[in-house]
Amino acid sequence: MEIPEATRELVDVTIRVRETSPNFFEANFAPTSPTHMARQGFTVDTRRGAKGKSLAQVLEWAEGYWRQNYPAS
């Protein structure tokens, strides 16, 4: 069984969103800079705040989350 996922590559981060079970999503953040404070990456899932009912909605939420918490310098 294939797990649905979507990826968005931005200048400073790669965001991958997966639907691990129906209506349960996780967003993985992998910064591109080796000196970024979150350089080892992190995951936010729907139990810990990710919002959305589809891959596209969660991907949009994840990009906004990244921009809010790690604004470009």
RANOR-V504184 format. One record per residue. N is the residue number from 1. SS is DSSP state (2 for helix, 1 for strand, 0 for the rest). PSI is psi in degrees with one decimal (none if undefined). OMEGA is omega in whole degrees, 0 to 359 (none if undefined). Layout:
BEGIN
n=(N;N)
ss=(SS;SS)
psi=(PSI;PSI)
omega=(OMEGA;OMEGA)
END
This chain:
BEGIN
n=(1;2;3;4;5;6;7;8;9;10;11;12;13;14;15;16;17;18;19;20;21;22;23;24;25;26;27;28;29;30;31;32;33;34;35;36;37;38;39;40;41;42;43;44;45;46;47;48;49;50;51;52;53;54;55;56;57;58;59;60;61;62;63;64;65;66;67;68;69;70;71;72;73)
ss=(0;0;0;0;1;1;1;1;1;0;0;0;1;1;1;1;1;1;1;1;1;0;0;1;1;1;1;1;1;1;1;0;0;0;0;0;0;0;0;0;0;1;1;1;1;2;2;2;0;0;0;0;0;0;2;2;2;2;2;2;2;2;2;2;2;2;2;2;2;0;0;0;0)
psi=(127.1;134.3;122.0;134.7;159.5;147.8;141.9;122.7;116.5;174.7;-39.4;-4.4;151.0;126.5;127.1;125.7;133.1;144.9;101.3;-25.4;167.5;123.6;22.1;117.8;155.4;140.9;123.5;130.6;127.4;99.1;147.3;-23.3;130.6;-10.2;5.0;145.7;-24.5;33.7;-22.8;-2.9;168.6;167.1;139.6;127.1;179.1;-21.3;-24.2;20.6;-14.2;135.7;141.9;157.1;0.5;166.4;-43.5;-42.9;-42.8;-36.4;-42.7;-44.2;-43.5;-40.4;-43.4;-41.0;-45.4;-48.3;-35.4;-41.6;-23.5;68.5;149.6;139.7;none)
omega=(181;179;179;178;178;182;174;179;177;182;187;182;169;181;177;179;179;172;186;172;184;180;175;186;170;179;179;180;178;179;181;181;178;180;179;182;178;189;179;179;178;182;172;178;185;176;183;171;179;184;175;180;178;178;181;180;180;177;176;179;183;178;177;178;180;182;180;185;180;182;179;181;none)
END
